[in-house]
Amino acid sequence: MHTRLIQTDGLCQQVLEAGPDDGPLVLLIHGFPELGISWRAQVEALGNAGYRAVAPDMRGYGGTDKPAQTLDYSILNLVGDMVDLVRALGRSDCFVVGHDWGAPVAWHCALLRPDLFRAVFGLSVPFQPRRAKGPPTPAMTAIAKRLGRGTLYMTQFQAPDAHAIFETDVPSALRKGFYAYDGAAPEERQSTGFIAEGQDFISEVADDATLPPWMSAEHFAEYVTAFSAGGFKGPMDWYRCLDLNWSLTAFLQDQRIVVPSAFMVGERDPVRHYAGQHEGGLKDWLTDLRSQTVLPGAGHWIQQERSAEVTGALLNFFEDLRSPNNHG
């Protein structure tokens, strides 16, 4: 494995990569608050299996450029970055994998450019079709109010200064975030995604939160260094574009993903509290859904928490697609 910078159209992207130059290309897209290094186990294993595995730091993160304007973080920008990256790598097609926020990016890669992204594997966040009744954040507010559960954190993240609480104490913010969404955290100490009145994403988590069992101090230090240098504004601008994304994607209304697809989620992933309802309808929107798996006991950070199982699932999915008997 090695890290390098790749200049694409208007954006310099840092990538972690491994594998032969002529191997089938696999893009691995991280979420919040992560980096390309969250895929280290998968990059190594896929590379050893003959794939060209590439995990970028996404726009606004780590060693990749961080545009200043919030509007530069729309879903169309994020998909465009991946299209540009595939081209910069000298390829005309690839497999795409996404976790957390990276999953919606991966789903939209397949939705917008099925000619380029010929298969998609989503982790933790299921495909969510565009809501015809209006933008998402007012709906989130209404759902939280109806349930009497305060505010969904994504609604809080809309505030222009929402990233400031993360930047006040970066190690504490990251430690609490990883702990509260991990499968090892006791149920009563896990986040639900809903924030009580007067609290925020960080204050909701106990001060004695520890690093997850799978995260070494050295690995955690890599995150702390990256986010201390780059801040959280860019990563949080992804959330601030939720309603913009809705307005930009009217042309995708009712469109389905037609390329081969798969989905995996941890049984104890807190995201299921607010996105789990979409798991049941996946087969209606993914017309070639090859597998849908719930990983027993696992939390949100599954490619790190349960790296062997996730890597095995990816390899099985890709190898099946490469089989001479496959007609997908």
PyMOL commands that set and color helices and strands:
alter all, ss='L'
color gray80, all
select helices_A, chain A and resi 36-48+70-73+75-88+102-112+136-147+153-156+164-168+170-180+187-189+217-230+233-240+242-248+250-252+272-278+282-285+302-305+307-322
alter helices_A, ss='H'
color red, helices_A
select strands_A, chain A and resi 2-8+11-18+25-29+52-56+94-99+117-123+151-152+194-195+261-266+289-295
alter strands_A, ss='S'
color yellow, strands_A
deselect
rebuild
show_as cartoon
